[in-house]
Amino acid sequence: MNTKSGFRMQEISKRYGNAEVLSRISCSITPGTGWGILGNSGCGKSTLLRLLAGLEIPDTGTVYLNGQMISAHGKILMPPGKRKISMVFQDLALWPNLT
């Protein structure tokens, strides 16, 4: 993979209180490819996507977008609005009156 395009995550970990949701996850996502995240309920799928989108802060590790570090060492270095990515949520949190 060209390290200057797409997402790259290195050694990402995330905890909620005592629950470790992600532990040292590393992956690369190349633009133009199809991919999916599979797993049981509560295994960290949504947390991983929220970390990519900048809606959560990784406890450890780094996230890169097109070669630029966007999250690292427990800090968001590029705000979500500057990442030019989108995410579809699982529930109707924004407009519960719509079907």
C-alpha positions as protocol buffer text, in pm:
chain_id: "A"
residue {
  index: 1
  type: MET
  ca { x: 0 y: 0 z: 0 }
}
residue {
  index: 2
  type: ASN
  ca { x: 109 y: 354 z: -70 }
}
residue {
  index: 3
  type: THR
  ca { x: 153 y: 496 z: 282 }
}
residue {
  index: 4
  type: LYS
  ca { x: 56 y: 839 z: 148 }
}
residue {
  index: 5
  type: SER
  ca { x: -302 y: 741 z: 60 }
}
residue {
  index: 6
  type: GLY
  ca { x: -586 y: 606 z: 267 }
}
residue {
  index: 7
  type: PHE
  ca { x: -606 y: 532 z: 638 }
}
residue {
  index: 8
  type: ARG
  ca { x: -339 y: 362 z: 844 }
}
residue {
  index: 9
  type: MET
  ca { x: -375 y: 271 z: 1210 }
}
residue {
  index: 10
  type: GLN
  ca { x: -83 y: 156 z: 1424 }
}
residue {
  index: 11
  type: GLU
  ca { x: -118 y: -10 z: 1765 }
}
residue {
  index: 12
  type: ILE
  ca { x: -456 y: 153 z: 1842 }
}
residue {
  index: 13
  type: SER
  ca { x: -606 y: 79 z: 2183 }
}
residue {
  index: 14
  type: LYS
  ca { x: -926 y: 208 z: 2342 }
}
residue {
  index: 15
  type: ARG
  ca { x: -1079 y: 152 z: 2684 }
}
residue {
  index: 16
  type: TYR
  ca { x: -1409 y: 256 z: 2837 }
}
residue {
  index: 17
  type: GLY
  ca { x: -1348 y: 242 z: 3211 }
}
residue {
  index: 18
  type: ASN
  ca { x: -1223 y: -110 z: 3289 }
}
residue {
  index: 19
  type: ALA
  ca { x: -1340 y: -253 z: 2956 }
}
residue {
  index: 20
  type: GLU
  ca { x: -1072 y: -282 z: 2690 }
}
residue {
  index: 21
  type: VAL
  ca { x: -1259 y: -252 z: 2359 }
}
residue {
  index: 22
  type: LEU
  ca { x: -963 y: -241 z: 2118 }
}
residue {
  index: 23
  type: SER
  ca { x: -616 y: -373 z: 2192 }
}
residue {
  index: 24
  type: ARG
  ca { x: -318 y: -283 z: 1972 }
}
residue {
  index: 25
  type: ILE
  ca { x: -509 y: -282 z: 1640 }
}
residue {
  index: 26
  type: SER
  ca { x: -306 y: -213 z: 1326 }
}
residue {
  index: 27
  type: CYS
  ca { x: -457 y: -196 z: 977 }
}
residue {
  index: 28
  type: SER
  ca { x: -445 y: -11 z: 647 }
}
residue {
  index: 29
  type: ILE
  ca { x: -738 y: 91 z: 428 }
}
residue {
  index: 30
  type: THR
  ca { x: -656 y: 164 z: 66 }
}
residue {
  index: 31
  type: PRO
  ca { x: -879 y: 404 z: -131 }
}
residue {
  index: 32
  type: GLY
  ca { x: -1094 y: 238 z: -395 }
}
residue {
  index: 33
  type: THR
  ca { x: -1107 y: -99 z: -222 }
}
residue {
  index: 34
  type: GLY
  ca { x: -1405 y: -263 z: -60 }
}
residue {
  index: 35
  type: TRP
  ca { x: -1372 y: -372 z: 301 }
}
residue {
  index: 36
  type: GLY
  ca { x: -1587 y: -469 z: 594 }
}
residue {
  index: 37
  type: ILE
  ca { x: -1564 y: -505 z: 970 }
}
residue {
  index: 38
  type: LEU
  ca { x: -1725 y: -816 z: 1114 }
}
residue {
  index: 39
  type: GLY
  ca { x: -1768 y: -928 z: 1472 }
}
residue {
  index: 40
  type: ASN
  ca { x: -2001 y: -995 z: 1760 }
}
residue {
  index: 41
  type: SER
  ca { x: -2196 y: -721 z: 1932 }
}
residue {
  index: 42
  type: GLY
  ca { x: -1967 y: -518 z: 2157 }
}
residue {
  index: 43
  type: CYS
  ca { x: -1640 y: -628 z: 1997 }
}
residue {
  index: 44
  type: GLY
  ca { x: -1532 y: -275 z: 1894 }
}
residue {
  index: 45
  type: LYS
  ca { x: -1651 y: -234 z: 1533 }
}
residue {
  index: 46
  type: SER
  ca { x: -1824 y: 99 z: 1591 }
}
residue {
  index: 47
  type: THR
  ca { x: -1543 y: 219 z: 1815 }
}
residue {
  index: 48
  type: LEU
  ca { x: -1291 y: 153 z: 1537 }
}
residue {
  index: 49
  type: LEU
  ca { x: -1501 y: 356 z: 1291 }
}
residue {
  index: 50
  type: ARG
  ca { x: -1548 y: 636 z: 1544 }
}
residue {
  index: 51
  type: LEU
  ca { x: -1171 y: 652 z: 1591 }
}
residue {
  index: 52
  type: LEU
  ca { x: -1121 y: 686 z: 1215 }
}
residue {
  index: 53
  type: ALA
  ca { x: -1385 y: 958 z: 1197 }
}
residue {
  index: 54
  type: GLY
  ca { x: -1234 y: 1149 z: 1490 }
}
residue {
  index: 55
  type: LEU
  ca { x: -1539 y: 1107 z: 1712 }
}
residue {
  index: 56
  type: GLU
  ca { x: -1334 y: 913 z: 1970 }
}
residue {
  index: 57
  type: ILE
  ca { x: -978 y: 961 z: 2091 }
}
residue {
  index: 58
  type: PRO
  ca { x: -747 y: 657 z: 2087 }
}
residue {
  index: 59
  type: ASP
  ca { x: -586 y: 584 z: 2424 }
}
residue {
  index: 60
  type: THR
  ca { x: -268 y: 466 z: 2251 }
}
residue {
  index: 61
  type: GLY
  ca { x: -140 y: 439 z: 1896 }
}
residue {
  index: 62
  type: THR
  ca { x: -154 y: 658 z: 1587 }
}
residue {
  index: 63
  type: VAL
  ca { x: -399 y: 715 z: 1302 }
}
residue {
  index: 64
  type: TYR
  ca { x: -285 y: 849 z: 964 }
}
residue {
  index: 65
  type: LEU
  ca { x: -489 y: 987 z: 674 }
}
residue {
  index: 66
  type: ASN
  ca { x: -307 y: 1021 z: 342 }
}
residue {
  index: 67
  type: GLY
  ca { x: 28 y: 1012 z: 521 }
}
residue {
  index: 68
  type: GLN
  ca { x: -65 y: 1281 z: 776 }
}
residue {
  index: 69
  type: MET
  ca { x: -88 y: 1190 z: 1144 }
}
residue {
  index: 70
  type: ILE
  ca { x: -443 y: 1281 z: 1253 }
}
residue {
  index: 71
  type: SER
  ca { x: -462 y: 1116 z: 1600 }
}
residue {
  index: 72
  type: ALA
  ca { x: -180 y: 1014 z: 1830 }
}
residue {
  index: 73
  type: HIS
  ca { x: -92 y: 957 z: 2194 }
}
residue {
  index: 74
  type: GLY
  ca { x: -443 y: 1024 z: 2325 }
}
residue {
  index: 75
  type: LYS
  ca { x: -495 y: 1343 z: 2119 }
}
residue {
  index: 76
  type: ILE
  ca { x: -690 y: 1436 z: 1807 }
}
residue {
  index: 77
  type: LEU
  ca { x: -454 y: 1626 z: 1577 }
}
residue {
  index: 78
  type: MET
  ca { x: -707 y: 1683 z: 1294 }
}
residue {
  index: 79
  type: PRO
  ca { x: -1066 y: 1761 z: 1391 }
}
residue {
  index: 80
  type: PRO
  ca { x: -1345 y: 1544 z: 1247 }
}
residue {
  index: 81
  type: GLY
  ca { x: -1473 y: 1819 z: 1016 }
}
residue {
  index: 82
  type: LYS
  ca { x: -1136 y: 1850 z: 842 }
}
residue {
  index: 83
  type: ARG
  ca { x: -1104 y: 1478 z: 763 }
}
residue {
  index: 84
  type: LYS
  ca { x: -1356 y: 1482 z: 476 }
}
residue {
  index: 85
  type: ILE
  ca { x: -1497 y: 1141 z: 563 }
}
residue {
  index: 86
  type: SER
  ca { x: -1847 y: 1035 z: 658 }
}
residue {
  index: 87
  type: MET
  ca { x: -2004 y: 772 z: 879 }
}
residue {
  index: 88
  type: VAL
  ca { x: -2354 y: 623 z: 889 }
}
residue {
  index: 89
  type: PHE
  ca { x: -2469 y: 557 z: 1245 }
}
residue {
  index: 90
  type: GLN
  ca { x: -2651 y: 241 z: 1353 }
}
residue {
  index: 91
  type: ASP
  ca { x: -2947 y: 415 z: 1511 }
}
residue {
  index: 92
  type: LEU
  ca { x: -3174 y: 709 z: 1431 }
}
residue {
  index: 93
  type: ALA
  ca { x: -3001 y: 948 z: 1670 }
}
residue {
  index: 94
  type: LEU
  ca { x: -3054 y: 1257 z: 1454 }
}
residue {
  index: 95
  type: TRP
  ca { x: -3411 y: 1232 z: 1321 }
}
residue {
  index: 96
  type: PRO
  ca { x: -3612 y: 970 z: 1509 }
}
residue {
  index: 97
  type: ASN
  ca { x: -3935 y: 1079 z: 1333 }
}
residue {
  index: 98
  type: LEU
  ca { x: -3808 y: 961 z: 991 }
}
residue {
  index: 99
  type: THR
  ca { x: -3826 y: 609 z: 855 }
}
